[in-house]
Amino acid sequence: MKVFAAALLDHLASKADASPRGRAHHNIHSSASDPVQRFFVVANQQSYFRPHRHLSKSELVLVLRGGFDVITFADDGEITSRHAVGEHMAGLGYETPRNTWHTLIANAEGSAFLEVKEGPYDPVTASEFAPWSLAEGDASVPELLQWLRVAQVGERFDSKSSISRDT
């Protein structure tokens, strides 16, 4: 039996603070070949989850601490939905169907979630990044994160011409 202490999230929050990506993970599953992948993620507000989709797998996320906005997109980058999930919110988590472009925005430092998705994990096919999204490390990522915090359904991000508020 595995028991997970609350101190694990504190430890991951410290690791996230020290990470250039602003987040840290802890795998629960034993290996990448496990049929179910389970892990904790702690993220800070500057952490960028590049918009992506999983072509053949859905994912389930339950927020354990803090909160997130989960945003879904159409193929052209238009926002199709936005949901706040976490502590003191109506939603405590979400399930993203396969083939759905999405991202997460942490609303508080040290926000944490448990993610469960189908395995096995194959890094080549695990995620497809949205072609209109910015790569991690791009100089415009902080501007994109700021825009994502307030962007509404119907608005679109266009990396070729900077952030747009087209509807």
N, C-alpha and C positions, 0 to 999 in steps of 0.2 A: 504494500500500500504506500502511496505517496501522499504526504500531507504538505501543503504549501503554506508557509507562514507569511503573515503580512509583511514581515521584514524583507522578504524576497522583493516585493515591489519597491521598498525603500532602497535596497541595494541596486536594483535596476535603474531607479531614478538617479542615483549617484553616477552610475555608468553612462546614462543618457546625458547628464550634465557634462561629462568629460568627452563625449563623442562629438566629432564634427557634424554628424548627421542628426544629433539631438534626440537619439533614441537608442534603446537597447532591447534585446530579445533574450528569452530563456525558453529553450525547447523542453517540452514535457515528453514528447515521443522519443523513442530510443534511436531511431535512424531514419534517414531519408527514404528508406524502402517501406516504412510503416504504412499501412493502408489508411490510417487517419493521422493527420498532422495536427498537433496541438502545441500552442506556445503562448507565452505572455509577451506583451510588448508594452514598453513604457516610452512615451514620447513627450517632448517639450513643444512649446508653441512655434519655434522656428523649424521644427522637423518637417521636411517636405516628402510626402508620400506621392511620388510622381503618378499622375493619372494612368491607370492601367486596367486591364481586364484579364480574366482567366477564361480561356476559350472552352475548357472542358470541365471546369470545377466551380462549384459554388463555395462561398465562405460564410461562416457564422462568426460574429463578433459580439462579445458581451463585455460591456465597460465595467471595470472594477473600481476605478478611481478617476475623478475629474470628469471631463467630457470631451466630446468630439462632434464636429459637424461632418456627416458623411454626405458627399455630393456625387450625383451620377450625371453622366453626360451622354449626348447623342454622338454619333460617329464624327460629326463636324465640330465637336467641342461645345455645343450649346448645352447649358445646364438643364437637365430634365427633372431633377428633384434635389431637395436639400432637407436633411433631417438632423436635428440635434438629439444626441443620445448621451446618457451618462447620469451622474449623480444629480439629483434634484431636477430631473427632466422627465417628461412623459415616457420617453423611450429609454430602455436600458441596454439596447444593443440592436443589431440588424443582421439580416441575411442578404447577401448580394448574390443574385442568380448568375450562373455562368454567362460569359459573353457580355457583361455589363461594365462599361467604362466607369470608374469611380476613383475617389480620393478621400482622404481623411484630413481634417484640420483639428489639431489639439487646441482646446480652449483654455487649458491651464497647464502650468508646468507640472511634470510628473504624472500626466494622465496615463491611465493603464487600461489595457484590455486583454482578454483571453480570446484567441482566434483558433477556430477549428475548421479544417478543410480536408477534402479528400486527398489521399496520397496515392501512390508514392510521389515524393518530391523530385521533380526533374528540372534543374535550373534553366535548361534550354526552353522548355515549354511552360514553365510555371506562370509567367506573366508576360503579357504583351503590352508595351508602353504605347500610349496614345501618340500618334504621329504629330499631332498639333501641340503636344505638351513640351515643356522645357526639361532638358536633361538635368539630373542632379548636378549641382555645382555651377550651373549657368548663373551669370551675374544678375539676371533679372528674376531669379527665384524669389527673393524677398518681396519684390513688387507683386509678383503673382500671388504669393501667400496673402499679402494685404488685400488684394482684389478678391481672392476666394473667401475671405472672412465676411465680405459684405455682398458678394455677387448673388443675384437672385435667378430663379427659374426663368429661362428664356434668354439670358445673357450668354455671351460667347467669348472665350479667350482665343486670340489669334496670335500665335508666337511669331508669325512673319511680319506683322505690322504693329506689334506691341499690344498691350491690353486694350480690348475693345468692349464697349458696353452696348453692342448691337442687340436689338430685340427683334 
